[in-house]
Amino acid sequence: MLVDYEAMGRRIKMKRRERRMSQQELAKAVQISASYFGNLERGSRVPSIDTLVAIANTLDVGLDFLLADSLTNASSKLSANEIKVLSRYLRDRMAELDYADAEPEEFVSEKYRDEIEY
């Protein structure tokens, strides 16, 4: 399967706008010209791996997010930091619900239990 550069450009544009950055600001941050960056967002140019990594790092997203439409086996595994944040969130919500006798295992699927530190 080929890379869907138009879909990738739409994702880049969406994340850039979420971060309230102009094309010029993001282009400068990743050290490419604004016109080249505009072409990337439209899907009419193919970025190098280095440029793609720089864009992903600047937008604080993973390459799998940018390439999602092109991947047949996209990973949805949580990062260690995401697991810690989720674990903290679940622990706090349980405390709010006042389930003093409930065990955390009752609220987390078996699939993720071994990844969460209680």
Biopython code that builds the backbone (N, CA, C, O; Angstrom):
import numpy as np
from Bio.PDB.StructureBuilder import StructureBuilder

atoms = [
    (1, "MET", "N", (0.830, -1.179, 0.000)),
    (1, "MET", "CA", (0.000, 0.000, 0.000)),
    (1, "MET", "C", (0.876, 1.245, 0.000)),
    (1, "MET", "O", (1.919, 1.274, 0.654)),
    (2, "LEU", "N", (0.465, 2.252, -0.717)),
    (2, "LEU", "CA", (1.204, 3.493, -0.792)),
    (2, "LEU", "C", (0.783, 4.442, 0.308)),
    (2, "LEU", "O", (-0.296, 4.304, 0.885)),
    (3, "VAL", "N", (1.639, 5.405, 0.595)),
    (3, "VAL", "CA", (1.339, 6.401, 1.625)),
    (3, "VAL", "C", (0.289, 7.372, 1.092)),
    (3, "VAL", "O", (0.393, 7.843, -0.040)),
    (4, "ASP", "N", (-0.707, 7.666, 1.896)),
    (4, "ASP", "CA", (-1.750, 8.632, 1.551)),
    (4, "ASP", "C", (-1.284, 10.010, 2.022)),
    (4, "ASP", "O", (-1.562, 10.418, 3.150)),
    (5, "TYR", "N", (-0.574, 10.716, 1.148)),
    (5, "TYR", "CA", (0.018, 12.001, 1.518)),
    (5, "TYR", "C", (-1.035, 13.096, 1.727)),
    (5, "TYR", "O", (-0.813, 14.022, 2.508)),
    (6, "GLU", "N", (-2.164, 13.000, 1.045)),
    (6, "GLU", "CA", (-3.220, 13.996, 1.258)),
    (6, "GLU", "C", (-3.804, 13.862, 2.661)),
    (6, "GLU", "O", (-4.022, 14.865, 3.341)),
    (7, "ALA", "N", (-4.059, 12.622, 3.100)),
    (7, "ALA", "CA", (-4.583, 12.399, 4.451)),
    (7, "ALA", "C", (-3.558, 12.837, 5.490)),
    (7, "ALA", "O", (-3.917, 13.419, 6.514)),
    (8, "MET", "N", (-2.283, 12.556, 5.227)),
    (8, "MET", "CA", (-1.229, 12.969, 6.143)),
    (8, "MET", "C", (-1.198, 14.500, 6.229)),
    (8, "MET", "O", (-1.064, 15.054, 7.320)),
    (9, "GLY", "N", (-1.321, 15.177, 5.101)),
    (9, "GLY", "CA", (-1.332, 16.638, 5.084)),
    (9, "GLY", "C", (-2.507, 17.205, 5.872)),
    (9, "GLY", "O", (-2.372, 18.210, 6.570)),
    (10, "ARG", "N", (-3.667, 16.549, 5.752)),
    (10, "ARG", "CA", (-4.840, 17.005, 6.513)),
    (10, "ARG", "C", (-4.599, 16.861, 8.013)),
    (10, "ARG", "O", (-4.995, 17.729, 8.791)),
    (11, "ARG", "N", (-3.953, 15.772, 8.421)),
    (11, "ARG", "CA", (-3.657, 15.580, 9.847)),
    (11, "ARG", "C", (-2.656, 16.618, 10.348)),
    (11, "ARG", "O", (-2.805, 17.162, 11.442)),
    (12, "ILE", "N", (-1.651, 16.882, 9.546)),
    (12, "ILE", "CA", (-0.658, 17.894, 9.924)),
    (12, "ILE", "C", (-1.348, 19.244, 10.089)),
    (12, "ILE", "O", (-1.116, 19.951, 11.070)),
    (13, "LYS", "N", (-2.190, 19.595, 9.135)),
    (13, "LYS", "CA", (-2.904, 20.867, 9.176)),
    (13, "LYS", "C", (-3.794, 20.952, 10.416)),
    (13, "LYS", "O", (-3.833, 21.981, 11.090)),
    (14, "MET", "N", (-4.501, 19.873, 10.709)),
    (14, "MET", "CA", (-5.386, 19.846, 11.868)),
    (14, "MET", "C", (-4.592, 20.080, 13.158)),
    (14, "MET", "O", (-4.978, 20.903, 13.988)),
    (15, "LYS", "N", (-3.477, 19.349, 13.323)),
    (15, "LYS", "CA", (-2.673, 19.495, 14.539)),
    (15, "LYS", "C", (-2.005, 20.869, 14.609)),
    (15, "LYS", "O", (-1.883, 21.453, 15.686)),
    (16, "ARG", "N", (-1.576, 21.376, 13.461)),
    (16, "ARG", "CA", (-0.967, 22.705, 13.435)),
    (16, "ARG", "C", (-1.987, 23.748, 13.906)),
    (16, "ARG", "O", (-1.656, 24.628, 14.701)),
    (17, "ARG", "N", (-3.192, 23.650, 13.427)),
    (17, "ARG", "CA", (-4.242, 24.595, 13.828)),
    (17, "ARG", "C", (-4.596, 24.437, 15.308)),
    (17, "ARG", "O", (-4.839, 25.427, 15.999)),
    (18, "GLU", "N", (-4.627, 23.185, 15.796)),
    (18, "GLU", "CA", (-4.888, 22.968, 17.220)),
    (18, "GLU", "C", (-3.843, 23.668, 18.083)),
    (18, "GLU", "O", (-4.149, 24.171, 19.164)),
    (19, "ARG", "N", (-2.618, 23.695, 17.594)),
    (19, "ARG", "CA", (-1.527, 24.344, 18.338)),
    (19, "ARG", "C", (-1.448, 25.841, 18.025)),
    (19, "ARG", "O", (-0.555, 26.542, 18.501)),
    (20, "ARG", "N", (-2.401, 26.313, 17.214)),
    (20, "ARG", "CA", (-2.483, 27.729, 16.846)),
    (20, "ARG", "C", (-1.178, 28.236, 16.231)),
    (20, "ARG", "O", (-0.670, 29.297, 16.593)),
    (21, "MET", "N", (-0.658, 27.457, 15.301)),
    (21, "MET", "CA", (0.567, 27.821, 14.593)),
    (21, "MET", "C", (0.223, 28.130, 13.136)),
    (21, "MET", "O", (-0.665, 27.508, 12.553)),
    (22, "SER", "N", (0.923, 29.079, 12.567)),
    (22, "SER", "CA", (0.773, 29.351, 11.138)),
    (22, "SER", "C", (1.664, 28.369, 10.370)),
    (22, "SER", "O", (2.529, 27.710, 10.948)),
    (23, "GLN", "N", (1.437, 28.290, 9.076)),
    (23, "GLN", "CA", (2.303, 27.453, 8.247)),
    (23, "GLN", "C", (3.741, 27.949, 8.340)),
    (23, "GLN", "O", (4.678, 27.153, 8.408)),
    (24, "GLN", "N", (3.907, 29.263, 8.343)),
    (24, "GLN", "CA", (5.247, 29.851, 8.409)),
    (24, "GLN", "C", (5.952, 29.488, 9.717)),
    (24, "GLN", "O", (7.144, 29.179, 9.717)),
    (25, "GLU", "N", (5.220, 29.527, 10.823)),
    (25, "GLU", "CA", (5.819, 29.193, 12.124)),
    (25, "GLU", "C", (6.262, 27.736, 12.173)),
    (25, "GLU", "O", (7.359, 27.425, 12.636)),
    (26, "LEU", "N", (5.403, 26.853, 11.695)),
    (26, "LEU", "CA", (5.768, 25.434, 11.727)),
    (26, "LEU", "C", (6.898, 25.146, 10.748)),
    (26, "LEU", "O", (7.809, 24.377, 11.055)),
    (27, "ALA", "N", (6.842, 25.761, 9.574)),
    (27, "ALA", "CA", (7.914, 25.566, 8.597)),
    (27, "ALA", "C", (9.257, 26.010, 9.179)),
    (27, "ALA", "O", (10.269, 25.328, 9.018)),
    (28, "LYS", "N", (9.252, 27.150, 9.849)),
    (28, "LYS", "CA", (10.493, 27.660, 10.466)),
    (28, "LYS", "C", (10.985, 26.699, 11.547)),
    (28, "LYS", "O", (12.182, 26.435, 11.655)),
    (29, "ALA", "N", (10.051, 26.179, 12.347)),
    (29, "ALA", "CA", (10.422, 25.266, 13.438)),
    (29, "ALA", "C", (11.070, 23.983, 12.912)),
    (29, "ALA", "O", (11.951, 23.419, 13.561)),
    (30, "VAL", "N", (10.634, 23.525, 11.739)),
    (30, "VAL", "CA", (11.199, 22.276, 11.194)),
    (30, "VAL", "C", (12.244, 22.550, 10.106)),
    (30, "VAL", "O", (12.740, 21.631, 9.454)),
    (31, "GLN", "N", (12.562, 23.823, 9.928)),
    (31, "GLN", "CA", (13.626, 24.269, 9.023)),
    (31, "GLN", "C", (13.378, 23.892, 7.565)),
    (31, "GLN", "O", (14.244, 23.341, 6.885)),
    (32, "ILE", "N", (12.160, 24.210, 7.106)),
    (32, "ILE", "CA", (11.829, 24.069, 5.684)),
    (32, "ILE", "C", (11.136, 25.352, 5.248)),
    (32, "ILE", "O", (10.715, 26.151, 6.085)),
    (33, "SER", "N", (11.016, 25.550, 3.947)),
    (33, "SER", "CA", (10.358, 26.771, 3.463)),
    (33, "SER", "C", (8.851, 26.670, 3.662)),
    (33, "SER", "O", (8.282, 25.579, 3.681)),
    (34, "ALA", "N", (8.222, 27.827, 3.808)),
    (34, "ALA", "CA", (6.766, 27.877, 3.994)),
    (34, "ALA", "C", (6.041, 27.334, 2.766)),
    (34, "ALA", "O", (5.006, 26.681, 2.899)),
    (35, "SER", "N", (6.569, 27.596, 1.579)),
    (35, "SER", "CA", (5.906, 27.099, 0.367)),
    (35, "SER", "C", (5.994, 25.569, 0.290)),
    (35, "SER", "O", (5.034, 24.908, -0.106)),
    (36, "TYR", "N", (7.139, 25.017, 0.665)),
    (36, "TYR", "CA", (7.279, 23.547, 0.691)),
    (36, "TYR", "C", (6.328, 22.957, 1.725)),
    (36, "TYR", "O", (5.698, 21.929, 1.479)),
    (37, "PHE", "N", (6.224, 23.611, 2.883)),
    (37, "PHE", "CA", (5.323, 23.118, 3.919)),
    (37, "PHE", "C", (3.876, 23.141, 3.434)),
    (37, "PHE", "O", (3.122, 22.202, 3.689)),
    (38, "GLY", "N", (3.488, 24.203, 2.740)),
    (38, "GLY", "CA", (2.143, 24.281, 2.178)),
    (38, "GLY", "C", (1.870, 23.117, 1.233)),
    (38, "GLY", "O", (0.777, 22.551, 1.230)),
    (39, "ASN", "N", (2.865, 22.770, 0.438)),
    (39, "ASN", "CA", (2.738, 21.613, -0.468)),
    (39, "ASN", "C", (2.585, 20.316, 0.312)),
    (39, "ASN", "O", (1.855, 19.423, -0.118)),
    (40, "LEU", "N", (3.262, 20.196, 1.453)),
    (40, "LEU", "CA", (3.128, 18.996, 2.286)),
    (40, "LEU", "C", (1.705, 18.883, 2.821)),
    (40, "LEU", "O", (1.119, 17.801, 2.816)),
    (41, "GLU", "N", (1.155, 19.996, 3.280)),
    (41, "GLU", "CA", (-0.212, 19.973, 3.804)),
    (41, "GLU", "C", (-1.232, 19.626, 2.724)),
    (41, "GLU", "O", (-2.260, 19.015, 3.016)),
    (42, "ARG", "N", (-0.957, 20.007, 1.492)),
    (42, "ARG", "CA", (-1.870, 19.672, 0.395)),
    (42, "ARG", "C", (-1.626, 18.265, -0.140)),
    (42, "ARG", "O", (-2.416, 17.753, -0.933)),
    (43, "GLY", "N", (-0.543, 17.647, 0.289)),
    (43, "GLY", "CA", (-0.226, 16.297, -0.169)),
    (43, "GLY", "C", (0.400, 16.253, -1.545)),
    (43, "GLY", "O", (0.445, 15.199, -2.178)),
    (44, "SER", "N", (0.887, 17.395, -2.013)),
    (44, "SER", "CA", (1.475, 17.437, -3.352)),
    (44, "SER", "C", (2.986, 17.258, -3.353)),
    (44, "SER", "O", (3.598, 17.200, -4.420)),
    (45, "ARG", "N", (3.591, 17.171, -2.189)),
    (45, "ARG", "CA", (5.029, 16.890, -2.068)),
    (45, "ARG", "C", (5.230, 15.776, -1.065)),
    (45, "ARG", "O", (4.402, 15.564, -0.179)),
    (46, "VAL", "N", (6.331, 15.068, -1.210)),
    (46, "VAL", "CA", (6.650, 13.941, -0.336)),
    (46, "VAL", "C", (7.772, 14.364, 0.611)),
    (46, "VAL", "O", (8.866, 14.696, 0.156)),
    (47, "PRO", "N", (7.515, 14.357, 1.926)),
    (47, "PRO", "CA", (8.556, 14.772, 2.876)),
    (47, "PRO", "C", (9.608, 13.678, 3.062)),
    (47, "PRO", "O", (9.334, 12.490, 2.897)),
    (48, "SER", "N", (10.803, 14.111, 3.406)),
    (48, "SER", "CA", (11.829, 13.140, 3.795)),
    (48, "SER", "C", (11.464, 12.605, 5.172)),
    (48, "SER", "O", (10.640, 13.186, 5.878)),
    (49, "ILE", "N", (12.078, 11.507, 5.540)),
    (49, "ILE", "CA", (11.849, 10.943, 6.877)),
    (49, "ILE", "C", (12.254, 11.965, 7.938)),
    (49, "ILE", "O", (11.549, 12.137, 8.932)),
    (50, "ASP", "N", (13.378, 12.641, 7.735)),
    (50, "ASP", "CA", (13.840, 13.641, 8.703)),
    (50, "ASP", "C", (12.819, 14.763, 8.870)),
    (50, "ASP", "O", (12.547, 15.194, 9.991)),
    (51, "THR", "N", (12.255, 15.236, 7.764)),
    (51, "THR", "CA", (11.253, 16.295, 7.829)),
    (51, "THR", "C", (9.995, 15.802, 8.528)),
    (51, "THR", "O", (9.413, 16.511, 9.349)),
    (52, "LEU", "N", (9.582, 14.592, 8.200)),
    (52, "LEU", "CA", (8.384, 14.027, 8.819)),
    (52, "LEU", "C", (8.563, 13.871, 10.326)),
    (52, "LEU", "O", (7.644, 14.164, 11.090)),
    (53, "VAL", "N", (9.722, 13.418, 10.756)),
    (53, "VAL", "CA", (10.011, 13.271, 12.190)),
    (53, "VAL", "C", (10.033, 14.645, 12.857)),
    (53, "VAL", "O", (9.519, 14.801, 13.964)),
    (54, "ALA", "N", (10.621, 15.639, 12.194)),
    (54, "ALA", "CA", (10.664, 16.989, 12.765)),
    (54, "ALA", "C", (9.252, 17.553, 12.915)),
    (54, "ALA", "O", (8.950, 18.201, 13.917)),
    (55, "ILE", "N", (8.393, 17.316, 11.936)),
    (55, "ILE", "CA", (7.008, 17.792, 12.028)),
    (55, "ILE", "C", (6.291, 17.090, 13.174)),
    (55, "ILE", "O", (5.618, 17.733, 13.980)),
    (56, "ALA", "N", (6.436, 15.769, 13.245)),
    (56, "ALA", "CA", (5.780, 15.006, 14.319)),
    (56, "ALA", "C", (6.256, 15.480, 15.687)),
    (56, "ALA", "O", (5.447, 15.649, 16.599)),
    (57, "ASN", "N", (7.553, 15.694, 15.838)),
    (57, "ASN", "CA", (8.089, 16.164, 17.118)),
    (57, "ASN", "C", (7.576, 17.560, 17.455)),
    (57, "ASN", "O", (7.230, 17.829, 18.606)),
    (58, "THR", "N", (7.525, 18.435, 16.486)),
    (58, "THR", "CA", (7.051, 19.801, 16.722)),
    (58, "THR", "C", (5.576, 19.816, 17.105)),
    (58, "THR", "O", (5.158, 20.598, 17.958)),
    (59, "LEU", "N", (4.789, 18.947, 16.469)),
    (59, "LEU", "CA", (3.358, 18.882, 16.759)),
    (59, "LEU", "C", (3.041, 17.966, 17.941)),
    (59, "LEU", "O", (1.890, 17.859, 18.364)),
    (60, "ASP", "N", (4.077, 17.307, 18.468)),
    (60, "ASP", "CA", (3.930, 16.391, 19.601)),
    (60, "ASP", "C", (2.957, 15.256, 19.289)),
    (60, "ASP", "O", (2.056, 14.952, 20.071)),
    (61, "VAL", "N", (3.162, 14.637, 18.122)),
    (61, "VAL", "CA", (2.372, 13.474, 17.722)),
    (61, "VAL", "C", (3.330, 12.384, 17.263)),
    (61, "VAL", "O", (4.500, 12.647, 16.986)),
    (62, "GLY", "N", (2.825, 11.167, 17.187)),
    (62, "GLY", "CA", (3.625, 10.064, 16.690)),
    (62, "GLY", "C", (3.526, 9.952, 15.180)),
    (62, "GLY", "O", (2.564, 10.423, 14.572)),
    (63, "LEU", "N", (4.524, 9.327, 14.583)),
    (63, "LEU", "CA", (4.483, 9.107, 13.140)),
    (63, "LEU", "C", (3.279, 8.257, 12.758)),
    (63, "LEU", "O", (2.713, 8.432, 11.679)),
    (64, "ASP", "N", (2.883, 7.337, 13.636)),
    (64, "ASP", "CA", (1.717, 6.508, 13.331)),
    (64, "ASP", "C", (0.459, 7.350, 13.202)),
    (64, "ASP", "O", (-0.432, 7.002, 12.428)),
    (65, "PHE", "N", (0.364, 8.453, 13.943)),
    (65, "PHE", "CA", (-0.779, 9.350, 13.810)),
    (65, "PHE", "C", (-0.789, 9.995, 12.425)),
    (65, "PHE", "O", (-1.828, 10.061, 11.768)),
    (66, "LEU", "N", (0.374, 10.466, 11.991)),
    (66, "LEU", "CA", (0.445, 11.120, 10.688)),
    (66, "LEU", "C", (0.207, 10.151, 9.541)),
    (66, "LEU", "O", (-0.348, 10.531, 8.510)),
    (67, "LEU", "N", (0.620, 8.907, 9.714)),
    (67, "LEU", "CA", (0.524, 7.914, 8.644)),
    (67, "LEU", "C", (-0.656, 6.969, 8.804)),
    (67, "LEU", "O", (-0.728, 5.962, 8.099)),
    (68, "ALA", "N", (-1.573, 7.259, 9.699)),
    (68, "ALA", "CA", (-2.639, 6.320, 10.067)),
    (68, "ALA", "C", (-3.395, 5.740, 8.878)),
    (68, "ALA", "O", (-3.702, 4.548, 8.878)),
    (69, "ASP", "N", (-3.702, 6.541, 7.871)),
    (69, "ASP", "CA", (-4.456, 6.030, 6.724)),
    (69, "ASP", "C", (-3.621, 5.110, 5.848)),
    (69, "ASP", "O", (-4.166, 4.393, 5.008)),
    (70, "SER", "N", (-2.317, 5.120, 6.031)),
    (70, "SER", "CA", (-1.434, 4.325, 5.198)),
    (70, "SER", "C", (-1.001, 3.021, 5.855)),
    (70, "SER", "O", (-0.483, 2.130, 5.182)),
    (71, "LEU", "N", (-1.209, 2.902, 7.165)),
    (71, "LEU", "CA", (-0.749, 1.728, 7.894)),
    (71, "LEU", "C", (-1.847, 0.674, 7.957)),
    (71, "LEU", "O", (-3.005, 0.982, 8.239)),
    (72, "THR", "N", (-1.468, -0.566, 7.691)),
    (72, "THR", "CA", (-2.451, -1.646, 7.772)),
    (72, "THR", "C", (-2.540, -2.207, 9.185)),
    (72, "THR", "O", (-3.571, -2.761, 9.566)),
    (73, "ASN", "N", (-1.473, -2.069, 9.964)),
    (73, "ASN", "CA", (-1.447, -2.582, 11.333)),
    (73, "ASN", "C", (-1.024, -1.486, 12.290)),
    (73, "ASN", "O", (-0.013, -1.619, 12.980)),
    (74, "ALA", "N", (-1.778, -0.414, 12.339)),
    (74, "ALA", "CA", (-1.438, 0.705, 13.224)),
    (74, "ALA", "C", (-1.486, 0.244, 14.675)),
    (74, "ALA", "O", (-2.404, -0.464, 15.087)),
    (75, "SER", "N", (-0.497, 0.652, 15.427)),
    (75, "SER", "CA", (-0.408, 0.276, 16.830)),
    (75, "SER", "C", (-1.227, 1.223, 17.683)),
    (75, "SER", "O", (-1.211, 2.436, 17.476)),
    (76, "SER", "N", (-1.941, 0.661, 18.641)),
    (76, "SER", "CA", (-2.678, 1.510, 19.570)),
    (76, "SER", "C", (-2.189, 1.277, 20.994)),
    (76, "SER", "O", (-2.889, 1.596, 21.956)),
    (77, "LYS", "N", (-0.991, 0.723, 21.127)),
    (77, "LYS", "CA", (-0.425, 0.454, 22.444)),
    (77, "LYS", "C", (-0.127, 1.776, 23.154)),
    (77, "LYS", "O", (0.395, 2.717, 22.557)),
    (78, "LEU", "N", (-0.467, 1.820, 24.424)),
    (78, "LEU", "CA", (-0.246, 3.023, 25.210)),
    (78, "LEU", "C", (1.225, 3.174, 25.564)),
    (78, "LEU", "O", (1.916, 2.184, 25.804)),
    (79, "SER", "N", (1.702, 4.412, 25.596)),
    (79, "SER", "CA", (3.075, 4.682, 26.027)),
    (79, "SER", "C", (3.144, 4.557, 27.541)),
    (79, "SER", "O", (2.116, 4.540, 28.219)),
    (80, "ALA", "N", (4.354, 4.470, 28.065)),
    (80, "ALA", "CA", (4.535, 4.366, 29.516)),
    (80, "ALA", "C", (3.946, 5.586, 30.219)),
    (80, "ALA", "O", (3.329, 5.454, 31.276)),
    (81, "ASN", "N", (4.130, 6.757, 29.645)),
    (81, "ASN", "CA", (3.593, 7.978, 30.249)),
    (81, "ASN", "C", (2.063, 7.961, 30.224)),
    (81, "ASN", "O", (1.429, 8.349, 31.204)),
    (82, "GLU", "N", (1.468, 7.519, 29.121)),
    (82, "GLU", "CA", (0.015, 7.443, 29.035)),
    (82, "GLU", "C", (-0.545, 6.463, 30.062)),
    (82, "GLU", "O", (-1.603, 6.704, 30.643)),
    (83, "ILE", "N", (0.159, 5.370, 30.282)),
    (83, "ILE", "CA", (-0.276, 4.381, 31.275)),
    (83, "ILE", "C", (-0.239, 4.985, 32.677)),
    (83, "ILE", "O", (-1.156, 4.773, 33.471)),
    (84, "LYS", "N", (0.824, 5.740, 32.984)),
    (84, "LYS", "CA", (0.918, 6.380, 34.299)),
    (84, "LYS", "C", (-0.208, 7.382, 34.504)),
    (84, "LYS", "O", (-0.827, 7.421, 35.567)),
    (85, "VAL", "N", (-0.472, 8.195, 33.482)),
    (85, "VAL", "CA", (-1.532, 9.206, 33.584)),
    (85, "VAL", "C", (-2.887, 8.522, 33.747)),
    (85, "VAL", "O", (-3.691, 8.932, 34.583)),
    (86, "LEU", "N", (-3.143, 7.494, 32.962)),
    (86, "LEU", "CA", (-4.402, 6.760, 33.053)),
    (86, "LEU", "C", (-4.539, 6.085, 34.414)),
    (86, "LEU", "O", (-5.617, 6.089, 35.008)),
    (87, "SER", "N", (-3.466, 5.517, 34.896)),
    (87, "SER", "CA", (-3.476, 4.866, 36.200)),
    (87, "SER", "C", (-3.817, 5.866, 37.303)),
    (87, "SER", "O", (-4.635, 5.580, 38.178)),
    (88, "ARG", "N", (-3.184, 7.041, 37.256)),
    (88, "ARG", "CA", (-3.458, 8.090, 38.226)),
    (88, "ARG", "C", (-4.914, 8.545, 38.138)),
    (88, "ARG", "O", (-5.581, 8.739, 39.155)),
    (89, "TYR", "N", (-5.389, 8.708, 36.919)),
    (89, "TYR", "CA", (-6.773, 9.133, 36.709)),
    (89, "TYR", "C", (-7.740, 8.110, 37.294)),
    (89, "TYR", "O", (-8.677, 8.481, 38.002)),
    (90, "LEU", "N", (-7.526, 6.840, 37.009)),
    (90, "LEU", "CA", (-8.412, 5.794, 37.526)),
    (90, "LEU", "C", (-8.383, 5.744, 39.051)),
    (90, "LEU", "O", (-9.423, 5.594, 39.693)),
    (91, "ARG", "N", (-7.198, 5.869, 39.620)),
    (91, "ARG", "CA", (-7.065, 5.840, 41.072)),
    (91, "ARG", "C", (-7.829, 7.017, 41.697)),
    (91, "ARG", "O", (-8.528, 6.850, 42.697)),
    (92, "ASP", "N", (-7.690, 8.204, 41.099)),
    (92, "ASP", "CA", (-8.395, 9.389, 41.608)),
    (92, "ASP", "C", (-9.902, 9.252, 41.471)),
    (92, "ASP", "O", (-10.642, 9.610, 42.388)),
    (93, "ARG", "N", (-10.361, 8.743, 40.350)),
    (93, "ARG", "CA", (-11.808, 8.573, 40.148)),
    (93, "ARG", "C", (-12.375, 7.547, 41.124)),
    (93, "ARG", "O", (-13.488, 7.713, 41.625)),
    (94, "MET", "N", (-11.624, 6.500, 41.392)),
    (94, "MET", "CA", (-12.083, 5.492, 42.351)),
    (94, "MET", "C", (-12.208, 6.107, 43.739)),
    (94, "MET", "O", (-13.153, 5.810, 44.471)),
    (95, "ALA", "N", (-11.259, 6.961, 44.100)),
    (95, "ALA", "CA", (-11.319, 7.615, 45.406)),
    (95, "ALA", "C", (-12.541, 8.521, 45.484)),
    (95, "ALA", "O", (-13.200, 8.591, 46.521)),
    (96, "GLU", "N", (-12.840, 9.209, 44.397)),
    (96, "GLU", "CA", (-14.016, 10.075, 44.368)),
    (96, "GLU", "C", (-15.305, 9.277, 44.501)),
    (96, "GLU", "O", (-16.269, 9.748, 45.105)),
    (97, "LEU", "N", (-15.328, 8.089, 43.946)),
    (97, "LEU", "CA", (-16.529, 7.265, 43.995)),
    (97, "LEU", "C", (-16.695, 6.574, 45.342)),
    (97, "LEU", "O", (-17.755, 6.026, 45.645)),
    (98, "ASP", "N", (-15.631, 6.606, 46.150)),
    (98, "ASP", "CA", (-15.653, 6.045, 47.481)),
    (98, "ASP", "C", (-15.958, 4.544, 47.479)),
    (98, "ASP", "O", (-16.793, 4.062, 48.245)),
    (99, "TYR", "N", (-15.283, 3.847, 46.630)),
    (99, "TYR", "CA", (-15.389, 2.385, 46.592)),
    (99, "TYR", "C", (-14.264, 1.814, 47.449)),
    (99, "TYR", "O", (-13.309, 1.235, 46.933)),
    (100, "ALA", "N", (-14.386, 1.978, 48.717)),
    (100, "ALA", "CA", (-13.316, 1.575, 49.624)),
    (100, "ALA", "C", (-13.011, 0.081, 49.543)),
    (100, "ALA", "O", (-11.856, -0.323, 49.677)),
    (101, "ASP", "N", (-14.029, -0.735, 49.326)),
    (101, "ASP", "CA", (-13.822, -2.177, 49.288)),
    (101, "ASP", "C", (-13.519, -2.706, 47.896)),
    (101, "ASP", "O", (-13.137, -3.866, 47.744)),
    (102, "ALA", "N", (-13.685, -1.870, 46.878)),
    (102, "ALA", "CA", (-13.486, -2.336, 45.495)),
    (102, "ALA", "C", (-11.999, -2.403, 45.167)),
    (102, "ALA", "O", (-11.208, -1.581, 45.630)),
    (103, "GLU", "N", (-11.646, -3.363, 44.387)),
    (103, "GLU", "CA", (-10.270, -3.514, 43.920)),
    (103, "GLU", "C", (-10.149, -2.862, 42.537)),
    (103, "GLU", "O", (-11.091, -2.921, 41.747)),
    (104, "PRO", "N", (-8.997, -2.240, 42.234)),
    (104, "PRO", "CA", (-8.817, -1.602, 40.930)),
    (104, "PRO", "C", (-9.052, -2.561, 39.757)),
    (104, "PRO", "O", (-9.504, -2.144, 38.691)),
    (105, "GLU", "N", (-8.747, -3.833, 39.958)),
    (105, "GLU", "CA", (-8.907, -4.821, 38.890)),
    (105, "GLU", "C", (-10.342, -4.902, 38.391)),
    (105, "GLU", "O", (-10.578, -5.306, 37.252)),
    (106, "GLU", "N", (-11.311, -4.522, 39.233)),
    (106, "GLU", "CA", (-12.705, -4.609, 38.837)),
    (106, "GLU", "C", (-13.071, -3.573, 37.781)),
    (106, "GLU", "O", (-14.098, -3.710, 37.117)),
    (107, "PHE", "N", (-12.244, -2.533, 37.614)),
    (107, "PHE", "CA", (-12.557, -1.450, 36.697)),
    (107, "PHE", "C", (-11.659, -1.416, 35.471)),
    (107, "PHE", "O", (-11.874, -0.599, 34.575)),
    (108, "VAL", "N", (-10.672, -2.271, 35.414)),
    (108, "VAL", "CA", (-9.717, -2.276, 34.314)),
    (108, "VAL", "C", (-9.777, -3.630, 33.618)),
    (108, "VAL", "O", (-9.788, -4.672, 34.272)),
    (109, "SER", "N", (-9.817, -3.607, 32.287)),
    (109, "SER", "CA", (-9.883, -4.876, 31.561)),
    (109, "SER", "C", (-8.609, -5.676, 31.801)),
    (109, "SER", "O", (-7.545, -5.110, 32.054)),
    (110, "GLU", "N", (-8.728, -6.971, 31.721)),
    (110, "GLU", "CA", (-7.596, -7.860, 31.945)),
    (110, "GLU", "C", (-6.429, -7.523, 31.039)),
    (110, "GLU", "O", (-5.271, -7.670, 31.430)),
    (111, "LYS", "N", (-6.727, -7.074, 29.834)),
    (111, "LYS", "CA", (-5.709, -6.765, 28.833)),
    (111, "LYS", "C", (-4.688, -5.747, 29.349)),
    (111, "LYS", "O", (-3.505, -5.840, 29.020)),
    (112, "TYR", "N", (-5.144, -4.756, 30.172)),
    (112, "TYR", "CA", (-4.261, -3.685, 30.613)),
    (112, "TYR", "C", (-3.818, -3.782, 32.062)),
    (112, "TYR", "O", (-3.015, -2.964, 32.511)),
    (113, "ARG", "N", (-4.313, -4.749, 32.796)),
    (113, "ARG", "CA", (-3.993, -4.829, 34.227)),
    (113, "ARG", "C", (-2.507, -4.910, 34.518)),
    (113, "ARG", "O", (-2.015, -4.239, 35.425)),
    (114, "ASP", "N", (-1.784, -5.728, 33.755)),
    (114, "ASP", "CA", (-0.355, -5.907, 34.044)),
    (114, "ASP", "C", (0.463, -4.665, 33.680)),
    (114, "ASP", "O", (1.614, -4.550, 34.102)),
    (115, "GLU", "N", (-0.109, -3.725, 32.899)),
    (115, "GLU", "CA", (0.621, -2.517, 32.517)),
    (115, "GLU", "C", (0.428, -1.384, 33.500)),
    (115, "GLU", "O", (1.190, -0.417, 33.483)),
    (116, "ILE", "N", (-0.581, -1.482, 34.361)),
    (116, "ILE", "CA", (-0.899, -0.389, 35.265)),
    (116, "ILE", "C", (-0.306, -0.638, 36.636)),
    (116, "ILE", "O", (-0.468, -1.717, 37.206)),
    (117, "GLU", "N", (0.383, 0.366, 37.164)),
    (117, "GLU", "CA", (0.960, 0.272, 38.512)),
    (117, "GLU", "C", (-0.067, 0.804, 39.502)),
    (117, "GLU", "O", (-0.503, 1.949, 39.386)),
    (118, "TYR", "N", (-0.453, -0.005, 40.461)),
    (118, "TYR", "CA", (-1.436, 0.426, 41.448)),
    (118, "TYR", "C", (-0.754, 1.056, 42.633)),
    (118, "TYR", "O", (-1.421, 1.483, 43.574)),
]
sb = StructureBuilder()
sb.init_structure("model")
sb.init_model(0)
sb.init_chain("A")
sb.init_seg("    ")
for serial, (resi, resn, name, xyz) in enumerate(atoms, 1):
    if name == "N":
        sb.init_residue(resn, " ", resi, " ")
    sb.init_atom(name, np.array(xyz, "f"), 0.0, 1.0, " ", f" {name:<3s}", serial, name[0])
structure = sb.get_structure()
